[in-house]
Amino acid sequence: MTDAVTEQPTLGYVPVQAPALSGAEIVRMSLRTVHFVLPGGVDDPSAPSGGNAYDRRICLDLPGFGWQVQRHPVAGAWPRPEAAARAELASVLAQMPDGAVVLLDGLVACGVPEVIVPEAERLRLAVLVHLPLGDETGLAPETAADLDARERAVLRAVPAVIATSDWAVRRLVAHHGLAPDRVHAAAPGADIAPLAPGTDGVSRLLCVAAVTPRKGQHRLVEALATVPDLPWSCVCVGGLTQDPEYVARLRALIDSHGLTHRIHLAGPQSGAVLDASYAAADLMVLTSYAETYGMAVTEALARGIPVLATDVGGLPEAVGRAPDGGVPGILVPPEDPAALAAELRGWFGEPDVRRRLKAAARGRRAALDGWATTARSLAGILGRLPSAPRRAA
């Protein structure tokens, strides 16, 4: 017998039908959430960096692989923040629910084990290391040692560490004594861009890097000063505010060699302006002391621009090889401006060398992994985090 109460609606009652969900809303509801703790300046156009560009890009691409990203930028003088910044970071983490998946940029996380290590017992943490803190050039030995010890404490406490190259994985495992199965590579991707027409095919050199001691622009100036007879010009694109003293010394060095009309410090660039600088380039040059990968290298190769760089860290991985085995760049020993100058003479004086390098650069361009590969790798790492937080070791 049918229940009359269920059969007859209450007087005045109007059934409400739930609104239909769009496909995008259904997808959002099905996504898992990762809380991404970032440096406060991640979006600052005056201080661009490869790490910031990487962070911004994976925020955009992770949802395509099942992870909704909640950004938590924290302002501070990372990796050695003031007390207020440490307190803000602690507050951000404290507000996250138990068992939440949290991805931390290593610049923020690795200098403050007193904040991060206790949270490893409550949250499911992964740390993304763009550069080991102690590898920054120009640090006082005691400062480097302190940062190194702090980073080790953090990385040993979390269940997953993410590096940006296979070289960086090996470096972190060996240097900090980490279990190899807890350190993973997620190399930066590259967006294929139109082939750079260049200037005259040989003479325009481009360096894209923040002007800091680690990027070693003074070594480039010293090398160029030994080949004044060659018809080169050089544009250095990159932030000028990170180390004003180094920038001042670099300007003085350029002036002392009489090269102010040939070397231009263009400052930071992005968007169409940066695209124009790449389009005018014939050869990419990078003289870093330390790199875990070298995103500027693959940005150049994505436009078919050959590379001349120092043989350090992950730069050989970034240069890579074309599918036919051709090498799209030249790697020179660090601390050897003479070797850099010799390769520049070869670039200018040997058309066959230029043709070989350009052909290899175009082949490498076609084989570069995109950012989807990076996001897929990160999504897999996050998905394999233990289902419950691990107790700090």
C-alpha positions in Angstrom: 0.0 0.0 0.0 1.4 3.3 -0.9 2.2 5.8 1.9 -0.1 8.7 1.4 2.4 11.1 3.0 5.0 10.3 0.4 2.4 10.4 -2.3 1.0 13.9 -1.6 3.5 16.7 -1.1 3.0 19.1 1.8 0.9 22.1 0.9 3.1 24.8 -0.6 6.1 22.6 -1.1 7.8 23.0 -4.4 10.5 20.3 -5.3 13.8 21.9 -6.1 15.8 20.3 -8.9 19.6 20.5 -8.5 21.2 22.5 -11.3 23.0 20.5 -13.9 26.8 20.5 -13.5 29.0 21.4 -16.4 31.7 19.1 -17.6 34.4 21.4 -16.2 32.6 21.4 -12.8 32.4 17.7 -12.7 36.2 17.5 -13.5 37.0 19.9 -10.7 35.0 17.9 -8.2 36.9 14.8 -9.2 40.3 16.3 -8.8 42.6 15.6 -5.9 44.0 18.7 -4.2 47.7 19.6 -3.8 48.7 22.7 -1.7 51.6 24.3 -3.4 53.8 26.6 -1.1 55.6 29.1 -3.2 58.0 32.0 -2.8 56.1 35.3 -2.5 57.8 36.8 -5.5 56.9 33.9 -7.9 54.9 36.3 -10.1 57.2 39.3 -9.9 58.2 40.3 -13.5 61.2 42.3 -12.3 62.9 39.2 -10.9 62.2 36.3 -13.3 63.8 33.0 -12.6 63.7 29.5 -14.0 62.3 28.2 -10.7 59.5 30.8 -10.7 58.6 29.9 -14.3 58.6 26.2 -13.5 56.3 26.8 -10.5 53.8 28.9 -12.4 53.7 26.4 -15.3 53.0 23.3 -13.2 50.2 25.2 -11.4 48.6 25.5 -14.8 49.3 22.0 -16.1 48.7 19.8 -13.0 44.9 19.9 -13.3 45.2 18.2 -16.6 46.6 15.2 -14.8 44.2 15.0 -11.9 45.5 17.5 -9.4 43.8 20.8 -8.4 46.4 23.3 -7.2 45.9 25.6 -4.3 48.7 28.2 -4.4 50.1 29.5 -1.1 52.7 32.2 -1.9 54.7 33.2 1.2 56.7 36.4 1.1 60.1 36.4 2.7 63.8 36.6 2.2 64.1 32.9 1.4 66.0 30.8 2.1 67.0 32.9 5.2 63.8 34.5 6.1 63.0 37.0 8.8 61.0 35.9 11.9 57.7 37.2 10.4 58.1 35.1 7.3 58.8 32.0 9.3 55.7 32.6 11.4 53.6 33.2 8.2 54.9 29.9 6.7 54.1 28.0 10.0 50.6 29.5 10.0 49.9 28.5 6.4 50.9 24.9 7.1 49.0 24.8 10.4 45.8 25.6 8.6 46.1 22.7 6.3 44.1 19.6 7.2 45.8 16.5 8.5 47.0 14.2 5.7 46.9 17.0 3.1 49.2 16.7 0.1 51.6 19.6 0.2 54.2 20.5 -2.5 56.8 23.0 -1.2 59.3 25.0 -3.3 62.7 24.1 -1.9 63.7 27.8 -1.7 61.0 28.3 0.9 61.2 24.9 2.7 64.8 23.9 2.8 66.1 26.7 5.0 63.6 26.3 7.9 63.6 22.7 9.2 62.2 24.0 12.5 59.0 24.7 10.6 58.9 21.9 8.1 60.1 18.8 10.0 57.4 18.8 12.6 54.7 19.1 9.9 56.1 16.0 8.2 54.4 14.0 10.9 51.0 15.4 10.0 51.1 16.4 6.3 52.0 14.4 3.2 55.0 16.5 2.0 57.0 16.7 -1.2 59.8 19.2 -1.7 60.7 20.5 -5.1 64.4 21.4 -5.2 65.4 23.8 -8.0 68.9 24.3 -6.7 70.6 22.9 -3.6 70.9 25.9 -1.2 74.6 25.5 -0.5 75.4 25.5 -4.3 74.6 29.2 -4.7 77.7 31.0 -5.7 79.3 33.6 -3.5 78.0 32.4 -0.1 80.4 32.6 2.9 81.6 29.1 3.8 79.8 29.2 7.1 76.6 30.3 5.5 76.8 27.6 2.9 77.4 24.9 5.5 74.5 26.1 7.6 72.1 26.1 4.7 73.4 22.7 3.6 72.7 21.2 7.1 69.2 22.8 7.2 68.4 21.4 3.7 69.6 18.0 4.7 67.3 17.9 7.8 64.3 18.9 5.7 64.9 16.5 2.8 65.5 13.6 5.2 62.2 14.3 6.9 59.8 14.2 3.8 58.7 11.2 1.9 59.4 12.7 -1.6 62.0 15.0 -3.0 61.7 16.3 -6.6 64.7 17.4 -8.6 64.7 19.0 -12.1 67.3 16.7 -13.8 68.8 13.2 -13.4 72.0 14.9 -12.5 70.3 16.8 -9.7 68.8 13.5 -8.4 72.2 11.9 -8.2 73.6 15.0 -6.5 70.9 15.1 -3.8 71.1 11.4 -3.1 74.8 11.4 -2.7 75.2 14.7 -1.0 72.4 14.4 1.6 72.4 10.6 2.0 68.9 10.2 0.8 67.2 6.9 -0.2 67.3 6.8 -4.0 63.6 5.7 -4.2 62.5 8.9 -2.5 64.2 11.3 -5.0 62.5 11.8 -8.4 63.3 13.8 -11.5 60.7 16.0 -13.2 62.7 18.0 -15.8 61.3 21.3 -17.1 59.4 21.2 -20.3 59.7 23.5 -23.3 57.2 25.2 -25.6 58.1 24.8 -29.2 58.4 28.3 -30.7 58.9 29.6 -34.3 62.5 29.1 -35.6 64.6 32.1 -34.8 65.7 33.9 -38.0 68.7 35.3 -36.1 70.5 38.4 -37.3 73.2 37.5 -39.8 73.4 33.8 -38.8 76.5 34.2 -36.7 77.1 37.5 -34.8 74.3 38.0 -32.3 75.0 36.3 -29.0 72.3 36.0 -26.4 72.6 35.2 -22.7 69.4 34.7 -20.7 70.1 34.6 -17.0 69.7 36.7 -13.9 72.8 38.8 -13.5 74.3 37.1 -10.4 77.6 35.5 -9.5 76.3 32.0 -10.1 75.4 32.8 -13.7 79.0 34.0 -14.2 78.5 36.8 -16.8 81.9 38.1 -15.9 83.4 35.0 -17.4 81.6 35.7 -20.6 82.8 39.3 -20.6 86.4 38.1 -20.0 86.2 35.7 -22.9 84.6 38.2 -25.3 87.4 40.7 -24.4 89.9 38.3 -25.9 88.2 38.3 -29.3 87.5 41.9 -30.0 88.4 41.4 -33.7 85.3 39.2 -34.2 82.1 40.9 -35.3 80.0 39.9 -32.3 77.4 41.7 -30.3 76.0 40.3 -27.1 72.7 41.0 -25.3 72.4 39.8 -21.6 68.7 39.4 -20.6 68.0 38.9 -16.9 67.2 40.5 -13.6 69.5 43.3 -12.4 68.2 43.6 -8.8 69.2 40.3 -7.2 72.8 41.3 -6.6 73.4 45.0 -7.3 77.1 44.8 -6.2 77.8 42.1 -8.8 75.9 44.1 -11.5 78.0 47.2 -10.7 81.2 45.1 -10.9 80.1 43.6 -14.2 79.4 47.1 -15.7 82.8 48.2 -14.6 84.4 45.2 -16.2 82.6 45.8 -19.4 83.7 49.4 -19.4 87.3 48.6 -18.5 87.5 46.4 -21.7 85.9 49.1 -23.8 82.9 46.9 -24.6 80.0 49.1 -23.6 78.9 49.5 -27.2 79.0 45.7 -27.8 77.6 44.1 -24.6 74.1 45.3 -23.5 72.6 44.4 -20.1 68.9 44.5 -21.1 67.4 43.7 -17.8 64.5 41.3 -17.3 62.2 40.5 -20.3 59.1 38.4 -20.8 56.4 37.8 -23.4 56.8 39.4 -26.8 59.9 41.3 -25.8 61.8 38.2 -24.8 60.5 36.4 -27.9 62.0 39.2 -30.0 65.4 38.8 -28.2 65.4 35.1 -29.0 64.3 35.7 -32.6 67.3 37.9 -33.1 69.8 35.5 -31.6 72.3 33.4 -33.6 74.0 31.7 -30.6 72.9 31.2 -27.0 75.7 31.6 -24.4 75.6 30.6 -20.8 78.6 30.6 -18.4 77.1 29.4 -15.1 79.0 28.0 -12.2 76.1 25.8 -11.2 72.8 24.7 -12.9 70.5 21.8 -12.0 69.1 21.9 -15.6 69.1 25.2 -17.5 65.7 26.2 -18.8 67.1 29.0 -20.9 69.0 26.4 -22.9 65.9 24.5 -23.9 64.1 27.8 -24.6 66.8 28.6 -27.1 66.8 25.1 -28.6 63.0 25.3 -28.9 63.7 28.0 -31.4 66.5 26.1 -33.2 69.3 28.3 -31.6 72.6 26.5 -30.9 74.1 26.8 -27.4 77.6 27.5 -26.1 77.7 26.8 -22.3 79.8 25.6 -19.4 79.9 21.9 -18.7 78.3 22.0 -15.2 75.5 20.2 -13.4 72.5 19.5 -15.5 73.4 21.6 -18.5 74.6 18.6 -20.6 71.1 17.1 -20.1 69.4 20.3 -21.2 71.6 20.5 -24.3 71.0 16.8 -25.0 71.1 15.3 -28.5 69.1 15.4 -31.7 67.4 12.1 -32.7 70.2 11.5 -35.2 72.8 11.9 -32.4 73.9 15.4 -33.3 74.9 17.6 -30.4 73.2 21.1 -30.6 75.7 22.8 -28.5 79.3 23.1 -27.3 80.2 22.6 -23.7 83.4 24.1 -22.3 85.1 23.5 -19.0 84.2 25.9 -16.2 86.7 28.4 -15.1 88.3 28.5 -18.6 87.5 31.8 -20.5 90.2 30.8 -23.0 88.3 27.7 -24.0 85.1 29.8 -24.4 87.0 32.3 -26.6 88.5 29.4 -28.7 85.0 28.0 -29.3 83.8 31.5 -30.3 86.5 31.7 -32.9 85.5 28.3 -34.2 81.9 29.5 -34.4 82.8 32.6 -36.4 85.5 31.0 -38.5 84.1 27.6 -39.5 80.9 27.6 -41.5 80.7 23.8 -41.3 80.7 24.0 -37.5 77.8 26.5 -37.6 75.8 24.3 -40.1 76.3 21.2 -38.0 75.2 22.9 -34.7 72.2 24.6 -36.3 71.0 21.3 -37.9 71.4 19.5 -34.5 69.5 22.4 -32.8 66.6 22.0 -35.1 66.6 18.3 -34.6 66.7 18.7 -30.8 63.9 21.2 -31.1 61.6 18.6 -32.6 62.4 16.1 -29.9 62.0 18.3 -26.8 59.5 17.2 -24.1 56.7 19.6 -23.4 55.4 20.8 -20.1 52.7 18.1 -20.1 55.5 15.5 -19.6 56.7 17.5 -16.5 53.2 17.7 -15.1 52.6 14.0 -15.7 55.8 13.2 -13.8 54.8 15.4 -10.9 51.3 14.0 -10.8 52.7 10.5 -10.6 55.0 11.4 -7.8 52.2 13.1 -5.8 49.9 10.1 -6.4 52.5 7.8 -5.0 53.0 9.7 -1.7 52.2 7.4 1.3 48.6 7.4 2.3 49.5 8.6 5.8 52.3 11.0 6.8 55.6 9.4 7.8 57.3 10.2 11.1 60.3 12.4 10.6 63.6 10.4 10.6 
